[in-house]
Amino acid sequence: MGFGIELKDEWGAQLDTVADPQNILDRLLPVPGDSSNPMLGSIDPYGDTVFNVIQINWFLSEWSAVLAKAQTAEEQELTSKITAMAQRVRDGIGLYLKFVGD
């Protein structure tokens, strides 16, 4: 089972979600703890990881490498949905991008 990715507001309400039941992100993300990708390398595959508006620009900068690796239609669809959710965090107020590990 892969990640669940959620767009949350400051009260914890879920505004959007996308699932990764085929664990696509496992082959696209850097390994946990990768110091050359401090945002993406901090995503915990077995726990929850939350990015706020301050962190999201760094996240999006690193995310561009994930987008470049996405080759199949499934990979591109998943990564583009996550990109859209991250952009909403960047452009909104009181929003968070949450990765829920299994």
C-alpha positions in Angstrom: 0.0 0.0 0.0 1.3 3.4 -0.9 0.8 6.9 0.4 -2.4 8.9 0.8 -1.8 12.5 0.0 -4.2 15.1 1.5 -4.8 18.8 1.2 -5.8 20.0 4.7 -6.9 23.3 6.1 -5.7 24.8 9.4 -8.6 23.0 11.3 -7.7 19.6 9.8 -10.5 19.4 7.3 -9.6 17.5 4.2 -10.1 19.6 1.1 -8.7 17.2 -1.5 -7.0 13.8 -1.6 -5.2 11.4 -3.9 -4.2 7.9 -3.2 -1.2 5.9 -4.4 -2.4 2.3 -3.9 0.2 1.0 -6.4 3.1 2.7 -4.4 4.2 4.6 -7.4 5.9 7.3 -5.3 8.2 4.6 -3.8 10.1 4.5 -7.1 9.9 8.3 -7.8 10.8 9.8 -4.4 14.4 10.0 -3.1 15.1 7.6 -0.3 14.1 8.7 3.2 16.8 10.7 4.8 18.4 11.8 1.5 20.2 15.0 2.6 20.5 16.3 -0.9 16.6 16.5 -1.0 15.8 17.8 2.5 12.0 18.2 1.8 11.3 15.0 -0.2 13.9 13.0 1.8 11.9 13.9 5.0 8.8 12.1 3.8 8.2 9.2 6.1 6.9 6.1 4.2 5.4 4.7 7.5 4.2 7.8 9.2 2.7 11.2 8.4 4.6 14.1 6.9 3.1 17.6 6.7 4.3 20.6 4.6 3.3 24.1 5.3 3.3 27.3 3.2 6.9 28.1 4.2 8.2 24.7 3.2 6.1 24.2 0.1 8.3 26.3 -2.2 11.3 24.1 -1.3 9.1 21.1 -1.7 8.0 22.2 -5.2 11.6 22.9 -6.2 12.6 19.4 -5.3 9.4 18.0 -6.7 10.4 19.1 -10.2 12.9 16.2 -10.3 10.0 13.8 -9.4 8.0 15.2 -12.3 10.9 14.6 -14.7 11.1 11.0 -13.6 7.3 10.4 -14.1 7.1 8.5 -17.4 3.9 6.4 -17.5 0.4 7.9 -17.6 -0.3 6.7 -14.1 2.9 8.4 -12.8 2.2 11.6 -14.6 -1.4 11.7 -13.4 -0.4 11.1 -9.7 2.4 13.6 -9.7 0.4 16.3 -11.5 -2.4 15.9 -8.9 0.1 16.3 -6.1 1.6 19.3 -7.9 -1.8 21.0 -8.0 -2.4 20.3 -4.3 1.0 21.8 -3.4 0.4 24.9 -5.5 -2.9 25.4 -3.6 -0.9 25.3 -0.4 1.6 27.8 -1.9 -1.2 30.1 -3.1 -3.6 29.8 -0.2 -3.8 30.6 3.5 -3.7 28.1 6.3 -3.3 25.1 4.0 -1.1 22.0 4.4 0.0 19.1 2.2 0.1 15.9 4.1 1.6 12.6 3.1 0.1 9.7 5.0 2.4 6.6 5.0 1.1 3.1 5.6 
